[in-house]
Amino acid sequence: MHALQRSDLFPLGDIALVNSMRENKNLSKDFPKEKMLEIAEPWKPYRSVATMILWHAYIKKRNMKILG
């Protein structure tokens, strides 16, 4: 996202993003992705930043290491 210089991407095909959003917003497993986009709507035009925050929350919760 940063390499593409795009500040408003919200990739709901990314399972880590979806799971982190479900965990952080207390959403059920069957909560529709379309509704997730509605939740993320107020974050425009900075949804890429929200994505990074949710990814980091996902990684931290699972005690994973970030490569790089």
C-alpha positions in Angstrom: 0.0 0.0 0.0 2.8 2.4 0.9 4.8 1.3 -2.1 1.8 1.9 -4.3 1.3 5.3 -2.6 -2.3 4.5 -2.0 -3.8 5.8 1.2 -7.3 4.4 0.9 -7.0 0.6 0.5 -9.0 -1.8 2.6 -8.3 -5.4 1.3 -11.2 -7.5 2.7 -9.7 -10.5 0.9 -6.9 -10.5 3.5 -7.8 -13.0 6.2 -5.6 -11.3 8.9 -7.3 -8.0 8.3 -10.8 -9.6 8.5 -10.0 -11.6 11.6 -8.4 -8.6 13.3 -11.4 -6.4 12.6 -13.7 -9.1 13.9 -11.7 -9.4 17.1 -11.3 -5.7 17.7 -14.9 -4.8 16.9 -16.4 -7.9 18.5 -18.0 -9.0 15.3 -19.3 -12.5 14.8 -17.7 -15.0 12.5 -20.5 -14.7 10.0 -20.5 -10.9 10.0 -20.7 -9.9 6.3 -17.7 -8.3 4.7 -20.0 -5.8 3.1 -20.9 -4.5 6.6 -17.2 -4.3 7.4 -16.8 -1.9 4.5 -19.6 0.2 6.0 -17.8 0.2 9.4 -14.6 1.3 7.6 -16.3 4.0 5.6 -15.7 6.8 8.1 -12.0 6.0 8.0 -11.7 7.3 4.4 -9.3 8.4 2.9 -7.0 6.7 5.4 -8.2 3.1 5.4 -4.6 1.9 4.5 -3.5 3.2 7.9 -6.4 1.4 9.6 -5.3 -1.7 7.7 -1.8 -1.4 9.0 -3.1 -0.9 12.6 -5.3 -4.0 12.3 -2.5 -6.1 10.9 -0.2 -5.1 13.8 -2.9 -5.9 16.3 -3.3 -9.3 14.6 0.5 -9.9 14.8 0.8 -8.7 18.4 -2.1 -10.8 19.7 -0.5 -13.9 18.2 3.1 -13.1 19.3 4.3 -13.3 15.8 7.4 -11.6 14.4 7.4 -9.1 11.6 10.0 -9.9 9.0 12.0 -7.2 7.4 
